Amino acid sequence: MIRLQRNIPFKLPRLGSDTFSKLMRAKLKYDKKNSTFEITDDTEITSIISILSNVLNKEVVLELECIICSKSTNCAECEYADVCDRSKVSSYCICRECIDNGDAYENYKKSIFKRLKLNDIEG
């Protein structure tokens, strides 16, 4: 299984010009200098996953980032994996470890305020 996250650069083996063109048409970002790819908000995620799964002959999944601790949320192991369309939701979720922490909601609010640069606002 290959796990990808939005806005986190990753490398791929050489896939050929036809596949590379398909990935570029699906708006996968390519950094020529570092030879890395990146899923952005403009990327057609469903297409990218389909292309890569077929070419690499492996399951490719999009993992979300925990909004509290910034680790991967391990979407493939989530109880909601079958009903969550990660290509259409926010780039963020909450990992099991942070949910199990008794202060998950407070930590979530603090993280949102910090990301919005609203540190002075009390939740």
C-alpha positions as a Markdown table, in Angstrom:
| # | Residue | x | y | z |
|---|---|---|---|---|
| 1 | Met | 0.0 | 0.0 | 0.0 |
| 2 | Ile | 1.2 | 3.5 | -0.8 |
| 3 | Arg | 0.0 | 6.3 | 1.5 |
| 4 | Leu | 0.0 | 9.8 | 0.2 |
| 5 | Gln | -0.8 | 13.1 | 1.9 |
| 6 | Arg | -1.8 | 16.5 | 0.5 |
| 7 | Asn | 1.0 | 19.1 | 0.5 |
| 8 | Ile | 3.7 | 16.5 | 1.4 |
| 9 | Pro | 6.2 | 15.9 | -1.5 |
| 10 | Phe | 6.8 | 12.3 | -2.5 |
| 11 | Lys | 8.9 | 10.5 | -5.1 |
| 12 | Leu | 7.8 | 8.0 | -7.7 |
| 13 | Pro | 9.7 | 5.6 | -9.9 |
| 14 | Arg | 10.2 | 6.6 | -13.5 |
| 15 | Leu | 6.7 | 6.0 | -15.0 |
| 16 | Gly | 7.1 | 6.9 | -18.7 |
| 17 | Ser | 6.0 | 10.0 | -20.6 |
| 18 | Asp | 2.4 | 8.9 | -21.1 |
| 19 | Thr | 1.8 | 8.3 | -17.4 |
| 20 | Phe | 3.6 | 11.5 | -16.5 |
| 21 | Ser | 1.4 | 13.5 | -18.9 |
| 22 | Lys | -1.7 | 11.9 | -17.4 |
| 23 | Leu | -0.5 | 12.9 | -13.9 |
| 24 | Met | 0.2 | 16.5 | -15.0 |
| 25 | Arg | -3.3 | 16.7 | -16.7 |
| 26 | Ala | -4.8 | 15.6 | -13.3 |
| 27 | Lys | -2.9 | 18.6 | -11.8 |
| 28 | Leu | -0.3 | 16.7 | -9.7 |
| 29 | Lys | 2.4 | 19.2 | -8.9 |
| 30 | Tyr | 5.9 | 18.3 | -10.0 |
| 31 | Asp | 9.1 | 19.8 | -8.7 |
| 32 | Lys | 11.7 | 19.3 | -11.4 |
| 33 | Lys | 14.6 | 20.4 | -9.2 |
| 34 | Asn | 13.9 | 17.8 | -6.5 |
| 35 | Ser | 12.1 | 15.2 | -8.7 |
| 36 | Thr | 9.2 | 15.1 | -6.3 |
| 37 | Phe | 5.4 | 15.2 | -6.8 |
| 38 | Glu | 2.8 | 16.8 | -4.5 |
| 39 | Ile | -0.9 | 16.6 | -4.2 |
| 40 | Thr | -2.3 | 20.2 | -3.8 |
| 41 | Asp | -5.8 | 21.6 | -3.4 |
| 42 | Asp | -6.1 | 21.7 | -7.2 |
| 43 | Thr | -5.1 | 18.1 | -7.8 |
| 44 | Glu | -7.8 | 15.8 | -9.2 |
| 45 | Ile | -7.2 | 13.3 | -6.4 |
| 46 | Thr | -9.5 | 10.5 | -7.6 |
| 47 | Ser | -7.7 | 10.5 | -11.0 |
| 48 | Ile | -4.2 | 10.5 | -9.4 |
| 49 | Ile | -5.1 | 7.6 | -7.2 |
| 50 | Ser | -6.5 | 5.6 | -10.1 |
| 51 | Ile | -3.5 | 6.3 | -12.4 |
| 52 | Leu | -1.0 | 5.5 | -9.7 |
| 53 | Ser | -2.8 | 2.3 | -8.6 |
| 54 | Asn | -2.9 | 1.0 | -12.1 |
| 55 | Val | 0.6 | 1.9 | -13.1 |
| 56 | Leu | 2.3 | 0.8 | -9.8 |
| 57 | Asn | 0.0 | -2.2 | -9.3 |
| 58 | Lys | -0.4 | -1.3 | -5.7 |
| 59 | Glu | -3.2 | 0.2 | -3.6 |
| 60 | Val | -2.8 | 3.9 | -3.3 |
| 61 | Val | -4.6 | 5.8 | -0.5 |
| 62 | Leu | -4.8 | 9.4 | 0.5 |
| 63 | Glu | -4.1 | 9.9 | 4.2 |
| 64 | Leu | -5.2 | 13.0 | 6.0 |
| 65 | Glu | -3.1 | 15.0 | 8.5 |
| 66 | Cys | -4.2 | 15.2 | 12.1 |
| 67 | Ile | -5.1 | 18.9 | 12.7 |
| 68 | Ile | -3.8 | 18.6 | 16.3 |
| 69 | Cys | -0.5 | 16.7 | 16.2 |
| 70 | Ser | 0.2 | 16.9 | 12.4 |
| 71 | Lys | 0.8 | 13.1 | 12.1 |
| 72 | Ser | -0.9 | 10.9 | 9.6 |
| 73 | Thr | -4.4 | 9.9 | 10.7 |
| 74 | Asn | -3.9 | 6.4 | 9.3 |
| 75 | Cys | -7.1 | 6.6 | 7.3 |
| 76 | Ala | -7.0 | 3.0 | 6.0 |
| 77 | Glu | -7.4 | 1.9 | 9.6 |
| 78 | Cys | -10.2 | 4.3 | 10.5 |
| 79 | Glu | -13.6 | 3.0 | 11.4 |
| 80 | Tyr | -15.1 | 5.6 | 8.9 |
| 81 | Ala | -12.8 | 4.7 | 6.0 |
| 82 | Asp | -15.5 | 3.1 | 3.9 |
| 83 | Val | -17.8 | 6.2 | 4.0 |
| 84 | Cys | -15.2 | 9.0 | 4.1 |
| 85 | Asp | -14.4 | 10.5 | 0.7 |
| 86 | Arg | -10.9 | 11.9 | 1.4 |
| 87 | Ser | -10.8 | 13.5 | -2.0 |
| 88 | Lys | -13.6 | 15.8 | -1.0 |
| 89 | Val | -13.0 | 16.6 | 2.6 |
| 90 | Ser | -10.6 | 18.8 | 4.4 |
| 91 | Ser | -6.9 | 17.9 | 4.4 |
| 92 | Tyr | -7.2 | 17.5 | 8.1 |
| 93 | Cys | -8.9 | 15.1 | 10.5 |
| 94 | Ile | -8.1 | 13.9 | 14.0 |
| 95 | Cys | -6.0 | 10.8 | 14.7 |
| 96 | Arg | -7.1 | 8.1 | 17.1 |
| 97 | Glu | -4.3 | 9.1 | 19.6 |
| 98 | Cys | -5.6 | 12.7 | 19.8 |
| 99 | Ile | -9.2 | 11.6 | 19.9 |
| 100 | Asp | -8.5 | 9.3 | 22.8 |
| 101 | Asn | -6.8 | 12.2 | 24.7 |
| 102 | Gly | -9.5 | 13.6 | 27.0 |
| 103 | Asp | -8.9 | 17.1 | 25.8 |
| 104 | Ala | -9.5 | 16.5 | 22.0 |
| 105 | Tyr | -12.0 | 19.2 | 21.5 |
| 106 | Glu | -10.0 | 21.9 | 23.4 |
| 107 | Asn | -6.9 | 20.8 | 21.5 |
| 108 | Tyr | -8.8 | 21.0 | 18.2 |
| 109 | Lys | -10.0 | 24.5 | 18.9 |
| 110 | Lys | -6.5 | 25.6 | 19.9 |
| 111 | Ser | -5.1 | 24.2 | 16.7 |
| 112 | Ile | -7.8 | 25.9 | 14.6 |
| 113 | Phe | -7.1 | 29.2 | 16.3 |
| 114 | Lys | -3.4 | 28.8 | 15.8 |
| 115 | Arg | -3.8 | 27.9 | 12.1 |
| 116 | Leu | -6.0 | 30.9 | 11.6 |
| 117 | Lys | -3.6 | 33.0 | 13.6 |
| 118 | Leu | -6.3 | 33.8 | 16.2 |
| 119 | Asn | -4.1 | 33.0 | 19.2 |
| 120 | Asp | -5.5 | 35.9 | 21.1 |
| 121 | Ile | -9.1 | 34.6 | 20.9 |
| 122 | Glu | -10.1 | 32.5 | 23.9 |
| 123 | Gly | -12.2 | 29.4 | 23.0 |
